[in-house]
Amino acid sequence: MPVKELLSLLGMFLAIYCLIPYYKGIFARTNKPHIYTWAIFTIIAGIAAAVQFAEDAGPGKWVMALNTFMCLTIVLLSLRYGEKDIRRSDGVSLALALTIIPVWLLTNNPLWAVLMAMGIELFACYPTLRKSWSKPHEEVAQTWFLSSFMFIVSVMALEQISFVTAAYPLFVAMINFLVFFILLWRRRVMAARPGGAQT
């Protein structure tokens, strides 16, 4: 089996494996995903997958397609089990992301398209980053850590690797690492306080 196909299979395995503890946490009511973050993730991943299929980007496209489906399942579960503390800043972040998406789709400049996709990702992550700061035990750190590797593997599975094709998924990997480290750091800070939070 060609290396790119093997990498694609590894990426799809990681896409599923990294969310198993996330699903467990949701049903155990210890993990509360923020629906705004996951809704934007689903939209972006869906568009990226559609583009990769249209451009016949190689085996790596299957990783993004599966990732889209997995994100959508989190959105549906968030309707019932997700974070209920939705703040105005979360709504502003969602509105800004949704405003940029049409511009992103219409731009003819690949560099600007990548930069806008990164901006959308930041707006998408803001609600979860805010929640993770104050409620670090309501996110599964392992999922964020492993999903970073899933995006790195998806880049390695692409037929054509360039700044335009690789920058966005690598940026997402970096953001996921950031969420992971914030969760660990905030848990340690809270545990160090008198009567530290243990959830």
C-alpha positions as CSV (number, residue, x, y, z in Angstrom):
1,M,0.0,0.0,0.0
2,P,1.4,3.5,-0.9
3,V,2.8,5.6,1.9
4,K,0.2,8.4,1.4
5,E,-2.6,5.9,1.7
6,L,-1.1,4.5,4.9
7,L,-0.8,8.0,6.3
8,S,-4.4,8.7,5.4
9,L,-5.5,5.6,7.2
10,L,-3.5,6.7,10.2
11,G,-5.0,10.1,10.1
12,M,-8.6,8.6,10.0
13,F,-7.7,6.3,12.9
14,L,-6.5,9.3,14.9
15,A,-9.7,11.3,14.0
16,I,-11.8,8.6,15.6
17,Y,-9.4,7.6,18.4
18,C,-8.9,11.1,19.7
19,L,-12.6,11.6,20.1
20,I,-13.4,8.4,22.0
21,P,-12.5,10.0,25.4
22,Y,-14.3,13.1,24.3
23,Y,-17.6,11.2,23.7
24,K,-17.1,9.3,27.0
25,G,-16.7,12.6,28.8
26,I,-19.9,14.0,27.2
27,F,-22.0,11.1,28.2
28,A,-20.5,11.1,31.7
29,R,-21.4,14.8,31.9
30,T,-17.8,15.8,32.7
31,N,-17.0,17.2,29.3
32,K,-19.1,20.1,28.0
33,P,-18.2,21.1,24.4
34,H,-19.0,24.6,23.3
35,I,-21.5,24.4,20.4
36,Y,-20.2,27.6,18.8
37,T,-16.7,26.2,18.5
38,W,-17.7,22.9,17.1
39,A,-20.3,24.4,14.7
40,I,-17.6,26.5,13.1
41,F,-15.2,23.6,13.1
42,T,-17.8,21.6,11.2
43,I,-18.3,24.3,8.6
44,I,-14.6,24.9,8.0
45,A,-13.8,21.2,7.8
46,G,-16.7,20.6,5.5
47,I,-15.6,23.3,3.1
48,A,-12.0,22.2,3.3
49,A,-13.0,18.6,2.5
50,A,-15.2,19.7,-0.4
51,V,-12.3,21.7,-1.9
52,Q,-9.9,18.7,-1.4
53,F,-12.3,16.4,-3.2
54,A,-12.9,18.9,-6.0
55,E,-9.1,19.3,-6.4
56,D,-8.5,15.5,-6.0
57,A,-6.0,16.2,-3.3
58,G,-5.1,12.6,-2.7
59,P,-5.7,10.3,0.2
60,G,-5.4,13.1,2.7
61,K,-8.9,14.3,1.7
62,W,-10.5,11.3,3.5
63,V,-9.0,12.5,6.8
64,M,-10.7,15.9,6.4
65,A,-14.0,14.3,5.3
66,L,-14.1,12.0,8.4
67,N,-13.1,14.9,10.6
68,T,-16.1,16.9,9.3
69,F,-18.4,14.1,10.2
70,M,-16.9,13.7,13.7
71,C,-17.2,17.4,14.3
72,L,-20.8,17.3,13.3
73,T,-21.5,14.6,15.8
74,I,-20.1,16.8,18.6
75,V,-22.3,19.7,17.4
76,L,-25.4,17.4,17.7
77,L,-24.4,16.2,21.2
78,S,-23.7,19.8,22.3
79,L,-27.3,20.6,21.8
80,R,-28.1,18.5,24.8
81,Y,-24.9,18.0,26.7
82,G,-22.8,21.1,25.8
83,E,-21.8,24.2,27.6
84,K,-24.8,26.3,28.8
85,D,-22.8,29.4,29.8
86,I,-23.0,31.1,26.4
87,R,-21.7,34.7,26.7
88,R,-22.0,37.7,24.5
89,S,-18.3,37.5,23.6
90,D,-18.9,33.9,22.3
91,G,-21.7,35.2,20.1
92,V,-19.5,38.0,18.7
93,S,-16.8,35.4,18.0
94,L,-19.4,33.2,16.1
95,A,-20.7,36.2,14.2
96,L,-17.2,37.3,13.1
97,A,-16.3,33.8,12.0
98,L,-19.5,33.4,10.0
99,T,-18.9,36.9,8.4
100,I,-15.4,35.9,7.2
101,I,-16.4,32.5,5.8
102,P,-18.1,34.0,2.6
103,V,-15.2,36.3,2.0
104,W,-12.8,33.4,2.4
105,L,-14.8,31.3,-0.1
106,L,-14.8,34.2,-2.7
107,T,-11.2,35.2,-2.5
108,N,-9.0,34.3,-5.5
109,N,-5.8,34.8,-3.6
110,P,-4.6,31.6,-2.0
111,L,-2.4,33.3,0.6
112,W,-5.3,35.5,1.7
113,A,-7.6,32.5,1.8
114,V,-5.2,30.7,4.1
115,L,-4.8,33.7,6.4
116,M,-8.6,34.1,6.6
117,A,-9.0,30.4,7.4
118,M,-6.6,30.9,10.3
119,G,-8.6,33.9,11.5
120,I,-11.8,31.9,11.4
121,E,-10.1,29.2,13.4
122,L,-9.1,31.7,16.1
123,F,-12.7,33.0,16.3
124,A,-14.0,29.4,16.4
125,C,-11.6,28.5,19.3
126,Y,-12.3,31.6,21.4
127,P,-15.4,30.2,23.2
128,T,-13.6,27.0,24.1
129,L,-10.5,28.8,25.1
130,R,-12.5,31.1,27.4
131,K,-14.4,28.2,28.9
132,S,-11.1,26.2,29.3
133,W,-9.6,29.1,31.3
134,S,-12.3,29.0,33.9
135,K,-13.5,25.4,33.6
136,P,-10.4,23.4,32.6
137,H,-11.9,20.1,33.8
138,E,-14.8,20.4,31.4
139,E,-12.6,19.6,28.3
140,V,-10.7,16.4,27.5
141,A,-7.0,17.4,27.2
142,Q,-6.1,14.1,25.5
143,T,-8.5,14.8,22.6
144,W,-6.9,18.2,21.9
145,F,-3.4,16.7,22.1
146,L,-4.1,13.7,19.8
147,S,-6.1,15.8,17.3
148,S,-3.0,17.9,16.7
149,F,-1.2,14.8,15.4
150,M,-4.2,14.0,13.2
151,F,-3.8,17.3,11.4
152,I,-0.1,16.8,11.0
153,V,-0.6,13.4,9.5
154,S,-3.3,14.7,7.2
155,V,-0.7,17.2,5.8
156,M,1.8,14.3,5.3
157,A,-0.9,12.4,3.4
158,L,-1.4,15.2,0.8
159,E,-0.1,14.7,-2.7
160,Q,1.0,18.3,-3.0
161,I,2.4,20.0,0.1
162,S,2.9,23.7,0.0
163,F,2.3,26.7,2.2
164,V,-1.2,27.1,0.8
165,T,-2.1,23.4,1.4
166,A,-0.3,22.9,4.6
167,A,-0.4,26.1,6.6
168,Y,-4.0,25.9,7.7
169,P,-4.0,22.3,9.1
170,L,-0.6,23.0,10.8
171,F,-2.1,26.1,12.3
172,V,-5.0,24.1,13.6
173,A,-2.5,21.6,15.1
174,M,-0.8,24.5,16.8
175,I,-4.1,25.8,18.2
176,N,-5.0,22.4,19.5
177,F,-1.7,22.1,21.3
178,L,-2.4,25.5,22.8
179,V,-5.8,24.4,24.1
180,F,-4.1,21.3,25.5
181,F,-1.4,23.2,27.4
182,I,-3.9,25.8,28.7
183,L,-6.0,22.9,30.1
184,L,-3.1,21.3,31.9
185,W,-1.8,24.7,33.2
186,R,-5.1,25.9,34.5
187,R,-5.8,22.5,36.2
188,R,-2.5,22.8,38.0
189,V,-3.1,26.4,39.0
190,M,-6.6,25.5,40.4
191,A,-5.3,22.4,42.2
192,A,-2.6,24.5,43.9
193,R,-5.2,26.8,45.4
194,P,-6.6,26.1,48.9
195,G,-9.4,23.6,48.3
196,G,-8.4,23.4,44.7
197,A,-10.9,22.3,42.1
198,Q,-11.0,18.5,41.5
199,T,-13.6,17.6,38.9
